[in-house]
């Protein structure tokens, strides 16, 4: 997000005559840990639909790779391939263990009456014992969802954490000629337009339970804040003060929202109940304060402030007290997003005239620049596991959405050609 340009352009739009009508995640941070070696032995096809089997195998491999937990080893390279009808024998499983594998995955696609069935198994490669046995029911159109569920089950079995394969990403696209809110699967598949405002929409943000989005829309000639219930499609205006009603951020418990409002002059940070009531102002000054993001425990808020003369990141307590600056490298740092683990903050930093994605610790130490190359990289958001980052970039011309590891490796584009895709927000 180009902080100063957007603030100035929004303010100009709003004021124009036409506008009248410190506790962090306590779990083990495995980001730098060695990945768990496992192999997908086979997905047996009992449906007489080889294309379905190939699709399922491709999805499962990609899900496990993107989890950043597993090193997925090709079984043919280890000479342990198995494609017989029944489950793999113990000898095959133990042979996998002699190659250093921790686990072996095997699955089968079959039909039960009119339903498609995915039977998934996970085995310990040392003992040959079955660790997980699950069945998923659906049809050809829900195959992706079935495989995603199995992938998340594998992640849960080995880590105790929820997987990300069933998560979604909300974003803005001008595919229709207007900037509307869309939602897609985390891997870029199944895009769905969820607004029809026929105007400019901005900054979608997921509720912690994943059932609702808040976003900014100019549909009434002013940047107002709206709520959208994804299950029913119900939409309502939360805030519509004259001026800016922008950059919404949910508290971790889903009971409050932090927003930036200019109803009293410059843009300032406010907190309120999710219905827009009990509004409380947190920041004061002659400079703009925008883009709040809550810490994982809900006790602190990071935000962008122009108080030093250029946009920089600051942290304050959730009641507005104890404000301190955390970025000192670079002349422009904005759009912060606090990690689910609480240990890092991702943001946009200007380097040699280009916007890049960077991270920093909440105490201001360990600044890391993650992206480089042509174009601008903007709007970063964490995956719910804290192992990946999604962002938008113009590195290939138009803006597209990319995901990468939290250290900046394995950058992968997930949106197609033909439009601009910006403001990604990863669901819980």
Order of alpha helices (4+ residues) and beta strands (2+ residues): alpha-beta-alpha-beta-alpha-beta-beta-beta-alpha-beta-beta-beta-beta-beta-beta-beta-beta-beta-beta-beta-beta-beta-beta-beta-beta-beta-beta-beta-beta-beta-beta-beta-beta
